[in-house]
Amino acid sequence: MIYKRQDSSKSTLTCIAMVEGTDKNPFPVFLKETDAKRAEIYNKLTGLWNPYIADTYEVLEVTDPDNPDAPRYFSVTEYVTATGSPDNESISLTEYIKRNGAVSERTALVLCTQLCIGLREFHEKGFVHRDLKPDNLMISHYDSDNMQIKIVDFGGAKWNNPDKHADTTVVGTLGYQAPESLAVPATDQSDIYSIGCILNYLLTGQEPGLIRYKGNHYIENIIEIATSNDPYDRYTNVTEMQKALEHQIGRRFIDKVPILRAFPGFRSDTLGNMLIGGIIYLSLIPLIAFTLQNYTPISSFLEIYLPYIIIPQVVLFNMGNLQRIFPERLRRNNRLFFKIRLTILLVAFLEPAIINYALTTLNLR
């Protein structure tokens, strides 16, 4: 029983219908007319059960007795409703952002991780979505602390074919569409570009091109890599991007004490580096106590604090700034970055000896 028709202005039939499940209870499905080419893709999706992709139940082929050579195809897919929303309504990510504004960094990272998980299996089957955008992401769990989404509308999907003579029909939405897809067939990297744009949209609440997210520079790097104009500079696959996103989700506990980020060691996202930094700073306590007992304030500053604490802090701080000057995609196999990094490390290692030599030469000790 069809109880709601959508997109009535379009020539193809798109509606929501009630069907009877195996338990005899009716449930809504999304019924959409498609062509033979898309019907083949939807047929392949019937065996794909992924928590972040709308289920495809079957593809119907309807033949008109008066025109048996022109069958019509209908995809029957899950009608996604947002559990926990008012009246369990159907809400796209676009509608959610319009109502509530930009989401938190953690929520944005989690949602894009879900996108990567959903697309991984889709890509492994040899498909590219080609039209990833907030309108095609439906919220399945409305809870802001545990939000979940599902990818819908695979009408623009195609086989991932590297053949430059393959179909290059332009499919997608301006702003979320990878630039190379206008000239060459879309690939997995085309979908990765779209995920980067969606991440920026979630964090800013603005469509691509209007405003660029500025904040956590690690997240800035993820967006920059994913949306690079050159597809070869993007993440190799969605699994690699998923790891980068999950890495940032796991590091958030340190930000509960923001002042720690001012100290080298605690700027790192690696637990081992943080532990080493903590041990070093704890070891400074007896050093400071010793200098207070055995040195004058000036000599302790020149002989202890300056060479062993202040200058290393400044040097290591600028090591962190290198990540802003050289984003991750530029640091890969970059000899200039390697030379600058090595020079800074040598300065940090040798400067105590240089300071002590200068103090001795100038008779200041």
C-alpha positions as CSV (number, residue, x, y, z in Angstrom):
1,M,0.0,0.0,0.0
2,I,1.5,3.3,-1.0
3,Y,0.8,6.0,1.6
4,K,3.1,8.8,0.7
5,R,4.4,10.0,-2.7
6,Q,7.6,12.0,-2.9
7,D,9.1,14.1,-5.7
8,S,5.8,14.1,-7.6
9,S,7.3,16.7,-10.0
10,K,9.7,14.2,-11.3
11,S,8.9,11.8,-14.2
12,T,10.0,8.8,-12.2
13,L,7.9,7.3,-9.5
14,T,9.3,7.8,-6.0
15,C,7.2,6.9,-3.0
16,I,7.0,5.3,0.4
17,A,5.0,2.1,0.7
18,M,3.9,-0.2,3.5
19,V,4.8,-3.9,3.1
20,E,4.2,-6.9,5.3
21,G,7.2,-8.4,7.0
22,T,7.9,-12.0,7.9
23,D,6.2,-11.4,11.3
24,K,3.0,-10.1,9.4
25,N,3.6,-6.6,10.7
26,P,3.7,-3.9,8.1
27,F,6.8,-1.6,7.8
28,P,7.6,1.3,5.5
29,V,10.0,0.9,2.5
30,F,11.3,3.4,0.0
31,L,10.2,2.6,-3.6
32,K,12.0,4.4,-6.4
33,E,11.8,3.8,-10.2
34,T,15.2,3.3,-11.8
35,D,16.7,2.2,-15.1
36,A,18.2,-1.1,-16.0
37,K,21.8,0.0,-15.3
38,R,21.0,1.2,-11.8
39,A,18.8,-1.8,-11.2
40,E,21.9,-4.0,-11.7
41,I,23.7,-2.0,-9.0
42,Y,20.8,-2.2,-6.6
43,N,20.6,-6.0,-7.2
44,K,24.2,-6.2,-6.1
45,L,23.4,-4.3,-2.9
46,T,20.6,-6.7,-1.8
47,G,23.3,-8.9,-0.1
48,L,25.0,-6.0,1.6
49,W,23.9,-5.5,5.3
50,N,25.8,-2.7,6.8
51,P,24.7,-0.6,9.8
52,Y,25.6,2.6,7.9
53,I,24.0,1.9,4.6
54,A,20.2,1.8,4.0
55,D,19.2,-1.8,3.3
56,T,18.2,-2.7,-0.2
57,Y,15.5,-5.4,-0.1
58,E,14.9,-6.2,-3.7
59,V,14.6,-4.9,-7.2
60,L,11.2,-5.3,-8.9
61,E,10.9,-5.7,-12.7
62,V,7.5,-4.8,-14.0
63,T,6.6,-5.6,-17.6
64,D,3.8,-3.9,-19.5
65,P,1.9,-6.5,-21.6
66,D,1.4,-3.9,-24.2
67,N,5.2,-3.1,-24.3
68,P,7.1,-6.2,-23.2
69,D,10.4,-4.9,-24.5
70,A,10.5,-2.0,-22.2
71,P,10.3,-3.3,-18.6
72,R,10.3,-0.8,-15.6
73,Y,12.5,-1.3,-12.6
74,F,11.8,-0.3,-9.0
75,S,14.3,-0.5,-6.1
76,V,12.8,-1.3,-2.7
77,T,15.1,0.1,0.0
78,E,14.9,0.8,3.7
79,Y,12.9,3.9,4.7
80,V,15.3,5.4,7.3
81,T,13.7,7.1,10.3
82,A,15.5,8.8,13.2
83,T,15.0,6.8,16.3
84,G,14.6,9.2,19.2
85,S,13.4,12.1,17.1
86,P,10.0,13.7,17.4
87,D,7.5,11.2,15.9
88,N,10.4,9.1,14.6
89,E,10.5,11.3,11.5
90,S,12.8,10.9,8.6
91,I,15.6,13.5,8.9
92,S,18.6,14.1,6.6
93,L,21.9,15.4,7.9
94,T,21.1,18.7,6.1
95,E,17.9,19.2,8.0
96,Y,19.6,18.4,11.3
97,I,22.3,21.0,10.7
98,K,19.7,23.6,9.7
99,R,17.8,23.0,12.9
100,N,20.7,22.6,15.3
101,G,23.8,24.2,13.7
102,A,27.3,22.8,13.5
103,V,28.1,19.7,15.6
104,S,31.0,19.1,18.0
105,E,34.3,17.9,16.8
106,R,33.8,14.5,18.3
107,T,30.4,14.1,16.7
108,A,31.7,15.2,13.3
109,L,34.6,12.7,13.6
110,V,32.3,9.9,14.6
111,L,29.8,10.5,11.8
112,C,32.6,10.6,9.2
113,T,34.0,7.4,10.6
114,Q,30.6,5.8,10.1
115,L,30.7,7.0,6.5
116,C,34.1,5.3,6.0
117,I,32.9,2.1,7.5
118,G,29.8,2.1,5.3
119,L,31.7,2.9,2.1
120,R,34.5,0.4,2.8
121,E,32.3,-2.6,2.0
122,F,30.6,-0.7,-0.9
123,H,34.0,0.1,-2.4
124,E,35.2,-3.5,-1.9
125,K,32.3,-4.6,-4.1
126,G,33.7,-2.4,-6.8
127,F,31.3,0.6,-6.6
128,V,31.7,4.3,-6.2
129,H,28.8,6.3,-4.8
130,R,29.6,9.6,-6.7
131,D,26.9,11.7,-4.9
132,L,27.8,11.7,-1.2
133,K,26.3,14.8,0.4
134,P,24.4,15.7,3.6
135,D,21.1,15.3,1.7
136,N,21.9,11.6,1.1
137,L,22.8,10.9,4.7
138,M,19.8,10.0,6.8
139,I,19.9,10.0,10.6
140,S,19.0,6.6,12.1
141,H,19.7,7.5,15.7
142,Y,18.9,11.1,16.8
143,D,20.7,11.2,20.1
144,S,23.3,13.9,19.8
145,D,25.8,12.0,22.0
146,N,25.3,8.7,20.0
147,M,24.2,9.9,16.6
148,Q,24.2,7.4,13.7
149,I,23.6,7.9,10.0
150,K,22.9,5.8,7.0
151,I,23.9,6.4,3.4
152,V,21.0,6.4,0.9
153,D,20.4,7.0,-2.8
154,F,22.7,4.9,-4.9
155,G,21.2,6.2,-8.2
156,G,24.5,7.9,-9.1
157,A,26.7,4.9,-8.2
158,K,28.9,3.2,-10.8
159,W,31.5,0.5,-11.1
160,N,35.0,1.7,-10.2
161,N,36.6,1.5,-13.6
162,P,40.0,3.2,-14.1
163,D,39.6,3.1,-17.9
164,K,39.8,6.7,-19.0
165,H,37.3,5.9,-21.8
166,A,34.7,4.7,-19.3
167,D,31.5,6.6,-18.5
168,T,32.3,10.1,-17.4
169,T,28.7,11.3,-17.1
170,V,28.7,14.1,-14.6
171,V,27.0,12.9,-11.4
172,G,27.1,14.7,-8.1
173,T,26.5,17.9,-6.3
174,L,28.6,21.0,-6.8
175,G,30.8,21.6,-3.8
176,Y,30.8,17.9,-2.7
177,Q,31.9,16.6,-6.1
178,A,35.6,15.8,-6.6
179,P,37.0,18.2,-9.3
180,E,38.6,15.4,-11.4
181,S,35.2,13.7,-11.8
182,L,34.3,16.4,-14.3
183,A,36.9,15.0,-16.7
184,V,37.7,11.4,-15.8
185,P,35.7,8.5,-14.3
186,A,35.1,8.7,-10.5
187,T,37.2,6.5,-8.2
188,D,37.3,5.7,-4.5
189,Q,39.2,8.9,-4.0
190,S,36.2,10.8,-5.4
191,D,34.1,9.6,-2.5
192,I,36.9,10.5,-0.1
193,Y,36.9,14.0,-1.3
194,S,33.1,14.2,-0.6
195,I,33.7,12.9,3.0
196,G,36.2,15.7,3.6
197,C,33.7,18.2,2.4
198,I,31.0,16.7,4.7
199,L,33.4,16.8,7.6
200,N,34.0,20.5,7.0
201,Y,30.2,21.0,6.7
202,L,29.5,19.3,10.0
203,L,32.1,21.5,11.8
204,T,31.1,24.8,10.2
205,G,27.4,24.4,9.3
206,Q,28.2,26.0,6.0
207,E,28.2,24.6,2.5
208,P,31.6,23.9,0.9
209,G,33.4,27.0,-0.4
210,L,31.7,29.4,2.0
211,I,34.0,28.9,5.0
212,R,36.9,26.6,5.9
213,Y,37.1,24.9,9.3
214,K,39.7,26.5,11.5
215,G,40.5,25.0,14.9
216,N,42.2,21.7,15.7
217,H,45.0,21.6,13.2
218,Y,45.0,17.8,13.2
219,I,41.4,17.9,11.9
220,E,42.4,20.6,9.5
221,N,45.0,18.3,8.1
222,I,42.4,15.5,7.7
223,I,40.1,17.8,5.7
224,E,43.1,19.2,3.6
225,I,44.3,15.7,2.7
226,A,40.8,14.4,1.9
227,T,39.9,17.4,-0.3
228,S,43.2,17.8,-2.1
229,N,42.7,18.7,-5.8
230,D,45.1,15.9,-6.8
231,P,43.4,12.5,-6.0
232,Y,46.9,11.0,-5.5
233,D,47.4,13.3,-2.5
234,R,44.3,12.0,-0.8
235,Y,43.9,9.0,1.5
236,T,44.6,5.8,-0.4
237,N,41.3,4.4,0.7
238,V,38.5,4.9,3.2
239,T,40.2,2.6,5.7
240,E,43.2,4.9,5.9
241,M,40.9,7.9,6.4
242,Q,38.9,6.0,9.0
243,K,42.1,5.3,11.0
244,A,43.0,9.1,10.9
245,L,39.5,10.0,12.2
246,E,39.5,7.3,14.9
247,H,43.0,8.5,16.0
248,Q,41.6,12.0,16.7
249,I,38.5,10.6,18.5
250,G,40.9,8.7,20.8
251,R,43.0,11.7,21.7
252,R,40.3,13.9,23.1
253,F,40.9,13.0,26.8
254,I,44.1,15.2,26.9
255,D,42.0,18.2,25.9
256,K,40.1,18.1,29.2
257,V,43.3,19.8,30.6
258,P,44.0,22.3,27.8
259,I,47.0,23.9,29.6
260,L,48.9,20.6,29.1
261,R,48.9,21.3,25.3
262,A,51.3,24.2,25.9
263,F,54.1,21.8,26.9
264,P,56.2,19.7,24.5
265,G,55.4,16.0,24.9
266,F,51.7,16.7,25.7
267,R,51.2,18.2,22.3
268,S,51.7,14.7,20.9
269,D,48.8,12.4,20.2
270,T,50.9,9.4,21.2
271,L,50.5,8.0,24.7
272,G,54.1,7.0,24.8
273,N,55.3,10.5,24.1
274,M,53.0,11.9,26.8
275,L,54.4,9.4,29.3
276,I,57.9,10.4,28.5
277,G,57.0,14.1,28.7
278,G,55.4,13.5,32.1
279,I,58.5,11.7,33.4
280,I,60.8,14.5,32.2
281,Y,58.7,17.2,33.8
282,L,58.6,15.3,37.1
283,S,62.4,14.9,37.1
284,L,62.7,18.7,36.9
285,I,61.3,19.1,40.4
286,P,64.4,17.9,42.2
287,L,66.6,19.8,39.7
288,I,64.8,23.0,40.5
289,A,65.2,22.3,44.3
290,F,68.9,21.6,43.8
291,T,69.5,24.9,41.9
292,L,67.7,26.9,44.5
293,Q,70.0,25.6,47.2
294,N,73.3,25.7,45.3
295,Y,73.1,28.5,42.7
296,T,72.3,32.2,42.7
297,P,69.2,33.1,40.7
298,I,71.2,34.5,37.8
299,S,73.6,31.5,37.5
300,S,70.7,29.1,37.9
301,F,68.9,30.8,35.0
302,L,72.0,30.9,32.8
303,E,73.4,27.4,33.6
304,I,70.2,25.4,34.2
305,Y,66.9,26.9,33.1
306,L,68.1,28.6,29.9
307,P,70.0,25.7,28.3
308,Y,68.0,22.8,29.6
309,I,64.4,24.1,29.9
310,I,63.7,27.4,28.1
311,I,65.5,26.9,24.8
312,P,64.4,23.2,24.4
313,Q,60.9,24.4,25.0
314,V,61.1,27.0,22.3
315,V,62.8,24.6,19.9
316,L,60.3,21.8,20.4
317,F,57.4,24.3,20.2
318,N,58.6,25.2,16.7
319,M,58.8,21.5,15.8
320,G,55.0,21.5,16.5
321,N,54.6,24.5,14.3
322,L,56.2,22.7,11.4
323,Q,53.0,20.6,11.2
324,R,51.1,23.8,10.3
325,I,53.8,24.9,7.8
326,F,54.0,21.5,6.3
327,P,50.6,19.7,6.3
328,E,50.7,16.0,6.3
329,R,50.2,15.6,2.6
330,L,53.3,17.8,2.0
331,R,55.4,16.1,4.7
332,R,55.3,12.8,2.8
333,N,58.6,12.2,1.2
334,N,59.6,15.8,1.5
335,R,63.3,16.2,1.8
336,L,63.2,19.8,2.8
337,F,60.9,19.0,5.7
338,F,63.3,16.2,6.8
339,K,66.3,18.6,6.7
340,I,64.5,21.3,8.7
341,R,63.4,18.7,11.3
342,L,66.9,17.3,11.6
343,T,68.4,20.7,12.0
344,I,66.0,21.6,14.8
345,L,66.8,18.3,16.6
346,L,70.5,18.9,16.3
347,V,70.1,22.4,17.8
348,A,68.1,21.1,20.7
349,F,70.7,18.4,21.3
350,L,73.8,20.6,21.1
351,E,72.5,23.9,22.5
352,P,73.3,23.1,26.3
353,A,77.0,22.5,25.3
354,I,77.0,25.7,23.2
355,I,75.5,27.7,26.1
356,N,78.1,26.3,28.6
357,Y,80.9,27.0,26.3
358,A,79.8,30.6,25.8
359,L,79.4,31.1,29.6
360,T,83.0,29.8,30.2
361,T,84.4,31.9,27.4
362,L,82.8,35.0,28.7
363,N,83.8,34.2,32.3
364,L,80.1,34.3,33.4
365,R,80.3,31.1,35.5
